[in-house]
């Protein structure tokens, strides 16, 4: 693959930054992640806006405009188009090399391209298990490079044969997954947390779809004590799309099968994404 690094196009071997960069020595920086459908970047404008929102509370200056980064993304797709059918794209803004290991420097812009990998179809047909994990991210509105807790949580999930870990606050509020947003159906109403979470781009699409389909949807607190009341649940992310959840820890969700509202949203979401090249023209 060919990637973008600070004004240059480089291969995998030459995609290198200084070991003194704050992203390396302190895990300080921000990123965003999106994928293509029919080689068109899905929700690119929204992802770029979130990238800039993430950088602001960390005091990181992005040295390109949203429009310039968008052009680079499309150029990278063009350069790599013969390699794969669709891409995962990661946008990274580092903290830069400062005067010491705690000072911001000139940020690096890295745009990485990789083959889009789909999850097994059985995850969508049968649903998946997730676990709960006590954690509230420090700056939840920023998609930062600090994924230490997420990696620990995902290791625990893997041991318990789950595909994701859902963060739960000290007050037992369900928040978000390590790399996803969370939705549940309670009394035929679709609910999703709205506070102390990263506002996902796929989450936004699902909320808009639900309103279009006349599904009652509410952004509100969900407590872990309500899990027994869920008739359906699912997680959303750029790489997971809409992934049904049929088990949380050792508790079965609803009847243990993918529910009708989840199926309805999945069907409509796939209509949009699978025809994205046509619809985005």
N, C-alpha and C positions, 0 to 999 in steps of 0.2 A: 504493500500500500504506500501511497504518497501522502504526506501530511504537511500541514502548514506550521511554521515556526518563525515568528518574528520577521515576516517579510520574505521568507524563503520556503521553497518546497523541498522536502527531504524524505528519504526512505526510512524504514523502521530503524535501521542501524544508526542513522544520523539524527534521529529525533532525541536530542540531548540538551539539557540545561545545566547550569552550574549547581554543584552540590551545596553551594552557599546560599542558594535561593531559599527564601522563607518557606516555600512550599515543601522543601526537602527537610530543612532543619527544624521547622516548627509546624508543618502541616497547615500553613497559612495560605489561603487562596480560595477562589471560588470556581465553580464549574457549572455547566449545564449539559444535558444529554437529550438527544432526540434521535429519531430514526426517519428513514425515507420510506415512502410507498411508491412503487413504480419510478424510483429514483428522484422523487420530489420530496424535499424536506417538509415533514408534517409539522404544522404549527410553528414555523421558523420565527415569525414575528413575535409570538408569545414567548418563545424560549429566549430570544434575544432580550426582550424586555425584562424577563426574570433574571437573566445573567447580570444586567446592569443594576437591578434592585438588590441582588445578592451582594454586589461589590460595595454598594453605598455604606451600609452599616459597618463594614470592615475597613472603610477608609481607603479602599483600593481604587486607583484611577485606571480606567481602561483606555488605552491609547488609540483605539479605533472607534468609529461610530458604529451604531447598529447596522446601518446600511452597508458600510464597508465590510463588516464581518459577514453579513448576509451574502455579499458578493463573493467573498472568499470561500464560504461554504459551498456555494453553487459551482465555483471553479474547481474545488476539490472533488466534487461529485463527477464533474466532467473528466478530470484527470484520471479518476479511478474507475470510470464506468465500465471498462472492459473486464475488470477484476471480479466483480460480484453483481448480483441482481439488485440487492438493496443493502443499505448501509445503516450502521449505528454510528452516530457522530457525537464526539465529546468535545466541548468547548472549555478550555481551561485558561484561567487568568491567575498567574502566580503572584506572590507577594514581592518578588524581586530580590535582588542582592543589595542589602542595606549596608550601613557602616558597621553594624554589628548584627548579631543573630536575633535582634529584637526590633530592628528598624526597617521600615518599608523601603524598598528600592524601586527601580523601574520595572514595572510588571512585564512578564512575558505573556504572549498570546500563543496558545497551542491549540490547533484544531486537528483532532485525530479521527481517522476513518477506519472502520472495521466492518466485516461482514455482519449483517443483521442475522442474529440467531433466534429462531422461534422456539418457544417452549413446546414440550410434547402436547399433542392434541388432547390426550386424556386429561390433562389439567383443566381444560375448558369443558370437556364433556362430562367429567366425573367430579370436578372440584378438587380443591387442595386443602391441606392442613396448614394453619399458622399457629404460632405461639404468642403469648403475651410476654412483655419484657419491660421492667420498670425503668423508665428514662424519659426525661424531657430535654430536648436539645437546647443548648445555650442561646443561640440566635436562630430560632426555627425559620424565620423568614429568609434566611440566607442559605443557599445551597453551597456549603463550604466544603473544603477538601478534608475536613476533620471527620473521618469515618471510623475512628477507633472503636467507639461503642457499637456502631452498626456491625462491624466485622465480628466483634465478640458475640453480639446477639445472633448473628446469622450462623456462627459456629454452633451455638446452642440449638438453634432451629434445626440445623442439619442433623445433629445427634438425635433429635426427637422426630426425625423424618417429616419435617415441615419445610415449606418453601419460603416462608417469610416470618419475621418477628414484628409484632405490633407493639409500639411503645404505649405504655400506660403510665400516667402521672402518679405522683405520690397521693393524690386525692382520688385515685382510681378512675380517672377519665381516660377513655381510649383516645389516642391522638392520631398516629400515623404509623405506617410501616417504615422499616429502615430505608427502603427505596420505593415506597408506594404510598398512596392515600387509601383510606378505609371508608367503606360504605356498608350500611346494614339496612334491612327492611324490618320495620316494626309496625304491626297493625296496618299493613299495606301502604305504609309511608316510607319513602326512601330518606334516610338520614345520613349525614356525614359531618364529622367535626370541622369547625372553622377557626378555632383559636389555638395558638401555640403549635401551628403546623406549617410546613412548606406547602404553598398553594400550587398543586400540580397542574400541569397543562392538560393532561388527560382528564383529570378531575373536572376541570372547567368544561371540557367537551361533554362529559357525562351529565353535568348539571344542566347544560343547555339542551342536551338531547332529552333529558327527563321532562323538562318543561315543554318541549315541543310535542312529546308523546302524552302529555297530560298526566304524567306520573307525579303524584304529590311528593315534593322534595323539601327537606328542611336542613339548613346548616345549623347545627346545635350540638351541645355537649352530649356525649354518649358515655355512660358509666359501665364499667366491667360487670356490675351486678345485673345489667340488662341483657347480657349475652344469652341468657336462657329464654329471652323474649324474641330473639332474632328468628325470623322465618327464612331469611336469606342474608347473605353477606358476600362481599367481593372486594378485591383490591384493584387499584388502577395505577398504571405507570406507562411510560413510553414504550418500554420493552415488554411489559406484561399485558398491555392493553386492558381488557376487563377480565380478571381472573377470578372465577367463583371460589368461595371459601365454604367448605362444608364441615370443617372441624376447627375449633379454637381451643388450644391446649387439649384437654381430653373431653371437651363438651361438643356434642354434635349440634350443628346449626340446623334448625328446622327439622325436616325429615331426612337430612343427610344427602339430599340431592340438589342439583342446580335448580333454582327457583324460576318462576315465570317472568318476574321483573328483570332478573339478571339476564335471562335468555333474550328478552325483548331488547334490552340495551345492547347486548353483544351483537345481535343481528343488525341493528341500526348502525352501530359503530363500524362494523365490518363493511357495511354498504358504503360508508364514507371513505374509509381507508383503502379498500381494495379498488375503488374507482378514483383514487385521489388525483392521479395524473390528469384525468379528464375533468374532474370537478374543479381543480385548481387553476385551470386555464382561464 
